[in-house]
């Protein structure tokens, strides 16, 4: 598969930098090739023959020091934003929308986001709370969100970037259901930042009491009511016992449900299938042990055969082609990966190269997130096979 080839190439590139091994190997050869083993004819000759060996021993550590990657100087620059700062943002948004969620207010449609998604009144409440927090914080940060795009409030050059979805799962939030959360990740101010550049990430439930936090390369933490809990990634590899979710808003039901139908039947008795409206909520369920897998495969159909399926997407999106933007899943992806889960697109490829600040149609993505590598392989192979079968049928029927 193309995915596995790409991963192999990236690994091979990393290994090229390990030059110290070759330096260590060369030095002993020179020592062995010297005539030091021969019996000296006199003490003077023996001393002469040992002299070159001493010079080589002096040069060897110097060469290793220069070529060892681990001893390169650390990059200078701003520190990553703290967990407390991200948590304060999330809590501010949660407090602001709590009355609207409890009273089932904020359901009025007030416009469209730049991505084409529907904007509800409750989205504006969350966005206003976010803006007020950042204005009062006066921190040298810029932020990017679904409603506001790229924004900064500091007179000085911002040093850090926040990518925020104030409410991921708005349809659940406006109806008072649990499946909604605040999604936040941060990185430094760099040109064209990607998911792979994220420093840390936080996802906080808006209705529930769970919070997830991860620092890149430094594991993940899981809290319930403010108390740290042990990560509970399930080790289930049995498809019949699979508990999983599929993201459905604006995804053509005529495509995604035929693709998932057999898996729904297999898992509905001993496991469980859930239709979710929030990528952040569903992916973080892998870390809490509530689910084994979270998928959003619709975008693969659009990438593979856009001319054939475009009408399906426009109909489901009520005039717009919609899908998962980076701000929808970036924070949850980092959290899940730091917990040992496997997250790729529906082609099996890493999402680390996805641009963070691009919400255009070309930057929508599919997702397959699984608790174990074995489960991920099974889910990927199932959907890969089924999607190809359905696409072939659609191409035969299509007049285009």
N, C-alpha and C positions, 0 to 999 in steps of 0.2 A: 504494500500500500504506500501511497505518496507520503502519508504522515510519518510512517516509520523511517523512510529514507531521509526525510528532512531532519528528524531527531538525531539520526546517526551522523549526519554531516555536521550538525552543530556540536556534537560531542567531540568529533575528531578535530575540529578547529581549536577547541579548548586545550587539547592534549599537546598541540604544537608548541605551546609556551613553556613546557616542562623541560627546558634545556639543561637544568642542573644534572639530570641523570646522565646525559651524554658526557658532561665535563668530568663527572666522577669516574666514568668508565675509562676515559682517556688517560687520566693520570696514572692509574695503576699499570696500564700497558707500558708506559714509558719507563716506569720503575723496573718492570720485569725484563724489558728489552736491554737494560743497561748490563754491562758485564760484571755486575757486583757479585754474582755467584761464583765467578772464577776464583781460584785460590791465588791470592796475591803473591807475587815473587818476592816482594819486600814490603816493609811497613810504609815506605814512601809511595810505592805504586798503589797500595791499598787505599791510602788516604786520598790520592788523586782520583781514584775511581769513585769514591764515596762522595766527593764534592758535588758533582752534577745532581746526584739524588737529593741533596739538601736543598738545592736551588728549586728543584721541581716541587718539593714539599712546601716551600714558601709560597710559590705561585698558585698552587692548587686552591687554597682557601680564598685567595683574592678573586679568582675567576668565578668561584661558586657564589661569592657575595654579590657580584655584579649581576649574575643571571638568575638569581632566585626570585621568583615573582612575589613570594610572601613578604619580602623585605623592601618592596617598593614603598615610597612615602605615601601616607594617607592623603586622600583628596581634601583640600581645604574648602571650606564653604559653610553655609548655615547648618545648624543642627536640625534634626527632624522635629516636627511638632510633637508635643507630649500627648500621652493618652488622656490626661486630665483635660487638656484643651479640646480634644475631639469629643470627649464625653460631655463636657459642658455645652458644646454646640448641640449635640444630640438631645440632651436633657431639656434644653431651652425650647427646641422644636416640639418635643414630646409634650411638655407642659402647655405650650400654646395651642396645640390641636386637640388636647384631651377633652375639653368641654364639647367641641364640635363632634368628636367621635361618640362621646357618651350620649349626646342629645340627638344624634343622627342629623346634624346640621352640616352645612358646607357641601351639600350634594348638587348645588346649582352649577350648571356648565357655564363658564365665563369666557372661554376662548380655546385656542389651540397653542400648544408648545411649538417651538421651532422644529422639533422632530416630527410634528404632525399629530402627536398624541393629544387627547382631550385634556383641557385644564378645568379642574373643578374649583369651587370656592375654597375648599379645604386646602388645596395646593397653594393658594395665595396666602392663606393664614400662615402656613408653614414657611413660605418664602419670606414673608414679612418678618417673622421671628428670627430667621437666619440673618437677614440684612441688619436688623437692629443689633443683634449680638455682635456681628463683625464690626459695625460702626463703633460700638462702645468699647470693644476690645482694643481697637487702635493697634492691632498687630500688623507687622509687615507681611501680610498674606494677600494673595489673589485667590479667587475661587471661581469654579465653573459649575453651573447647575442647569437643570433642564429648562427652567423658566427664564433665568437671567443671562445665561451664556457666561462669558468671561467678564468678571467684575473685580475691581479693587477699590479700597477705601483709604489707602495710605498715600501720603504725600511723598514718602520715600520709596525707593525701588523695592517691590515685594521680593522676599527671599524664598517663601514657600507657597505651594499651590494646593488648594483644597478642591477635590472633586466630590460634589455632594448631590445626592438625590434626597431632598427633604422628606418626601413620602414615596417610598417604593412599595406599590400596592395600594394606590389611591382608591380603587374600587372597593377594596376590603375596608379601608379606613372610613370612607363615607357611609358604609353600611354597618359599621361597628363590629366587623369581624377581626379575628386575630392576625391574619396573614398580611401585615403591613409593618414597615420599619423605616428608620432613618439609616441611610447608607453613606458613609464618609470614608474617603481615603486621601492621603496626602503625599506629596513629593516635593522636590526642590523646583525652583523656577529654572527650567531648562527648555531648549528648543525641541518642539515636537515630542513631549513626554508620552511614554507608553505605559501599559500596565506593568511591564517589567521594571519600571523606574519607581514604582510605589514604595514609600518608606514604611508606612503603617496604615492600618485600616480598622474601622469600627462599624459594627452594625448593632443598632438598638431597637428592640421591639417597641411599637407605639401602643399596643393594647396589652401585650404580655409583659413579663418582668425579666426577660433574658437580654444579655448583652454579650457580644463577642468582640474580641480585640486581638490583633496580630501585628507583630513587627516583622518586617521582611528578614528571613533568616534567623529569627529568634523565637520560634514556636508561637503558640496561640493561647489565649486565656478566655475562659467562659465563666460568666457570672449569672447568678439568679438572685434577684432582690439584693444586689450589691455584694453577695457572698461568692467567693471563688468556688467553682465546681470542677470536678475532673472531666477532661474531654472524654466523650463517650462515642467514638466512631465505631459503628457496628462492623463486625467481621463476617457478616453473612455473604456467602457466595452462591446461595441457592435461589434461583430465579422464582420458584414458586412462593418463597417467603419474602420476596422483594417488596419493600415499602418505598413508594416513589411518587414523584409529582411531575406534571407537565404544564408549562406555561401556555396559557391559551388566549389572552386578550389580543384581538386583531390578527390572530393566526388563523388561516383558513381551516375551518373544521373539516371540510371535504378532503383536505390533504393530511392533516396531522392525526386525526382519529383513525382513518384507515391504516396509517402507518403504525399506530400504537395498538390497534384493536386486539391482536393476538396476545400481546404482552399484558394488556389490561385483563383479558380472560385468565391468563396463566396466574396472575398475581392477586386477583380480587378476593380469593377465599382465604389463603394462608398469609398473604402479605397485605397490600393495600395500595390503591391508586387514588391520587388527589390532584384535582385541577387547581393550579395556583395562579395568582395574579402578580406575584412578586418574585423576581429572580433572587434578590438578596435574602428574602425569607426562606425560600425553598432550599437554596444551596447551604445556608447555615444550619439547616435541620440535619445535615450530615454530621456536623460537629457536636450537636446536642444528642445524637443517637436516635432521633425521631424518624429519620429516613435513611435509605441506602443509596438513593439516586435521585437526581433532579435533571430534567432535560427540557430543552427548547430547540427543536429540530426544524422548525418551519423555514428559517432562513436558508437552509441548504437547498430546499426546493427552488427558491427564488434565484439562488446563485447558479444552480445547475441548468434550469430551463426557464429563464425569466420571461421569454415571449409566450410560453405556453401557460404559465401560471399567474401572470401579472393581474389578470382580471379577478382571479380568486382573492389575491391580496388586497386589491383596491376595494372589492366588495366587503371584505372582512374589516378593513380599516376605514370604511365609510368615506372613501374618496382618496385615501392615502395608503401608501405601502409603509407598514410599521414593523418594528422588530426590536430586538434588545440592543440598546445603546451601551457604550462602555460604563457610563455612570450607573446603569442599572445593576451591573454584576461585578464590577472591578473589585470593590471592597470585599464582597463575599468570596470571590475567587481566591484572593490572597489568604483570607482566613481559612478556607477549606484546604488549600494546598499546604499551609503551615501546620495543619492538623494531620497531614499525611494522606489526604484524599487526592483523587486524580480529576483534573478539570481540563477538558479540551473542547474544541468545536465539534460539529457533527462529522467532520472529516478525520477526526483523531489528532488534529494539530493543536499545538500550544497557542494560547491567546495572549502571551506576553508581549508580542509585537504590536498589539492593537493600540492605535492612537487614542489617548484619553480625551482629547478636546475636539473630537470630531463626532457630531451627532447626525451626520448626513446618512442617507439611505445606503450609500456604499460602505458605511462602517457599521451596519447592523450585523449581528453575528448569531450563530447557533451555539448551543451549549450541551455538553454531556458531562455531568459531574457525578462521580461515584465514590463510595467510601473506600473501596479497595481496587487495586489494579486488576484483579481477576473479574470483579463485578463490572468494572469499566469496559474491559475487553468484551465481555458477554453482551452488554448493552450496546456498545458500538457496533459489533458484528450484526446484532439483530437489526438495528435501524439502518445500517449501511445496506444490508441486503434488501430490506423491505422498501426503502426509499428508491433504490435503483429499479426494483420491480414496478413500483407505482409510476415512476417517471417514464419508463418504457411504455406503459399502458397509456399514459397521458399524451405522449408524443404520437402514438398511433392514432389516437382519437382526434388530435388537434389538427385543424386545417392550416395552421400557421407553419 
